[in-house]
Amino acid sequence: MQITQLRNATLLLEFTSAEGRPVGLLVDPMLAPRGTLPALRYLGAGRQRNPIVDLPAGTDEALERVTHALITHCQRGHFDHLDRAGKRFLRERQIPVVCMPRDTAYLAQRGLSVLPLSGAVRQPFALGGHITPIACVHGHGWVGRFMEHGHGYLLELPGEPSVYLAGDTMLTPGVAECLAQLRPDVAVLPAGGARFDVGAEILMDAADMAEAAALTPGLLVVNHLQALDHCPTTRTAVRALAEQGGWAHRLWVPEDGERRSFVQAAEPVCY
């Protein structure tokens, strides 16, 4: 299995299907050029239009390998997980899009080819093995009432390491249970510490990564970093905390465009 970090929550997961065909699973495509989407902070000197970085070199080549897509959430203005450029890419290529039932009509109305899951239960995955949706909580309190919470996914694929793609979430009891009880070999977690001008954080941060590392013996892949104006956590901060806590050997904080291979024994190999 290979994981290519493109930008923010957008990544490409590559593996072999149950029929022996190569699969390129594109997760939450935000493909817009730098600075072409609205700002998410409006007060202070840090306001910038999003995304605040370009897509990395090699993106076009990676997108040529896409065969399917997986969406964690996409409504209520969450352009950072599916923007107009992402929709256009999926529509023009007629890429089958795996999603939760709630998003089926929304995506179909935009001309996408939709493969809805059957709900929040462990179920056979169209590409082999099983998929288990794990509910997200994208912020607490009054801010949370305005958010689209969505789902992350645990993928259990034949001959591959199990992978948990968390989506946008806080470190909730449900997420903690997934890490501690289901014990994914690889967990892709968001650590941006996102917050708006008012209200509390709506996303995990570096400190939550330390707590997650204590819950699971698996590898942590950390993203949702340094791509949006409301995500202050840096890659340097996450790496430093891992060094202090003694779990750096189980951490990969990819740069945009970086790619790694993972085997079932859960040992990462640089590509």
N, C-alpha and C positions, 0 to 999 in steps of 0.2 A: 504494500500500500504506500502511496505517495501523497503528501500534502504540500500544496503550493499556497502560500499566503500571498494574496494579491493586494488587498488594502482593506483596512477596517475589519468588518466581519466577513468580507468576501474571500472565499478560498476555493480551491479545486482539490477534491478528494478523488484519487485515481486507484482503481483496483480492477480485478477480473470478475465478471459476472458469473452466475451459476452455469451459464451456457458456454463459458470460456471466452467471452467477448470483453474487450477493454471498455471500461466505464470511466467517464470523466464527469463527476458529480459536482456541479457548480452550486455553491451555497451562498444565498443572499447576495445576488449581484448588484452592486453599486458601481456603475461603469462610467459615470459622468466625468468630464474633464474637470480639472482643478478649478475651484472658485465659481462653478456654474449653478450651484444649489444654494438655498437660503442659509443664512447664519442661524445657529441655535442658541446663541447668547446675544443679548442686545444691549447690555450695560457694560461699561468698562472698556479699557483699551484692548482687551483680548478678542474683541469681536472680529470675526472673519467669515467670509462666505465659504461654503463647503463644496466638496472636500478640500482640506487645506494642503493636500499633497496630490501630485499626479499619480496615475497608475504607473506601476514600475515597468522598466524595460522587460520585454518577454511576455507581456500580457496578451498580445495578439496571438502569439504562438500557443500559449496556454489555452486560450478560448477556442482554438481550433480543435482541441482535444475534448471539448465538452460534448457529452451525449445526453445528460439529464441535469435537472436542477432540483434543488431542495430549498424550500422557503420556511423560515421560522416564524416570521410575521411580516405583514406588508401594508396594513391599513392604518388609519389615523395619522397619515403624514410621515410614516417611517421610510422616507426615501433612502436612508442609509442602509437599508436591507433589500430594497427593490426600487430603483429609480427608473426614470423614463428610458434612459439608455439601456438599462438592464432588461426592461420589458421589451424594448425594440429588438434587442439581441435574441431573446427567447422566442419572440413572435416570428421574426424573419427566418430563423433557423428551425422553427417548429420543434423546439426542444421540449420533451415531456417534463412537466413540472410537478414534483411531489409536494403535497401540502396537506394541512389539516382541513377538515370539512368546512370550517368557518370561512376559509379563504377561497373556497372553490368557485363560488359565483363571482367574487371580485376579480379573480384572475381570468376566468373564462370570458367575462365581459370585456376584457382587454385583449382578447384574441389569442390567449395562451392555451396550449394543450395541457390539460390538467389531469393529474393522477392522484385523486384524493385518497387519503388514508381513511381507515374505518373508525377513527376515534382514538381516544387516549389510552390504548391498551397495547400490549405486546402483540405483534401481528406479523405474518409473512411479509417480507419486503419484495417488491417487484423485481429487484435486481439480485435476489438470492438472500438467504438467511432471514433475519428478523429485524424489525424496527420497533422501538418503544418510544412514543412521545412522552416527554417530561415537561410538566407545566412550568412556565416562567412567571416570575413576578417582577415586572419591570418598574419597580418603585413602589414605595409604601405611602400611606396617608393620602392627603388630598391630591398630591401629584399623581399617585398611582391610579386614581380614578379617571385620569385623562389619557392614560397610556394604553397602548395595545400590548397585551402581555405575551401572547403567543406560546410556542412550545419549542423546547430543544428536543434532540433525538439521540437515542442510543442505538447504534448500528452494530449488529452482530452478523458478520459476514463469513461464509465458509473459508477457512484457511487464512484469515486475516485477523489482525488485532481488533478487539472491540473498540469502538470510538464513540465517545459522547460529545455531541456538538451542542453546547449549552444554550445558544441563542442569547438574547438580551435578558438578563435576570440578575437579581440579587442572590446572595448565598442563602437560599431558603432551606427549611427542613426537607423539602422534596428534593432539592438539588443535593443537599448533604447526604440524603439517603441513597440517591443514585450513586454518588461517589463511594460511599462506605459499604453499601450492601451489594450493588450490582458490579462494583469494582471494574470499571472500564480500563482497558490497557492504556488507552490514550484519552485524555479529556481536553477538549478545546474550550477554553473559558474566556469570557470578556473581562478585561481589567481596567477599562478606561476611566472608571470613577465618574461617569457622566452625571452632570447636574445642570439644571437651568439657572437662570438668574435668581430665582427664589425656590425654596423647597430643598429637600434632602437629595442625596444621591439616588440615581435610578439604575445604577449598574455596579457590579463588583469593582473593587479597586485592588491595589497591591496587597493590602493587609488581608483581604479576603482570599487572595491566592495562597498566602501562608496558611490560612485556616484550611483551605481546600487540600493543600499538600499534606496536612496532618490527617486528613480523612481517607486518603486513598494511597496505595503503594504504586499506582500507575504513573505514567508520564503526563505532564501538564504542558499544553500548548496554549500560549496566552496571546490574544489578539485584541482587536477593537482599541488600538493604541495609536495616538499621534496622527489621526486622520480627520477628526472632527473637532470643531472649535469648542465643544462643551465637554471634552474628555481630557482632563489635565494629567492623568497618570502617564508616565514615560516608561519606555523600555528599560532605561537605566535604573529607575526606581525598583521595578520588579526584579531585575537581575540582582541588584544589591541586596534586597530583602532575602532572596533565595540563598545567596552566599552566606548571609548572617545566620540564616535558619538551618543551613545544612541540607537543603533540598535542591541545590542548583544542578546536581547531576540528573535530576528528573524533570528539568525545566527546559523548554525551548521557547524563546521569545523571538519569533522570526521577524526579520526585516521584510519589508514589502518586496515581493518577487522571489523570496527565498523558498527553497524546496527541499524536503527531506523524505527519506524512505523509512518505513516502519515495518517490522516483521512481527509475527505472532508472539515472539518471546518478549515483545515490548522494549526492544533495544533500538534506539534511533540510529540511523546511519546517514551521514551527510551525503547528499546526492552530488 
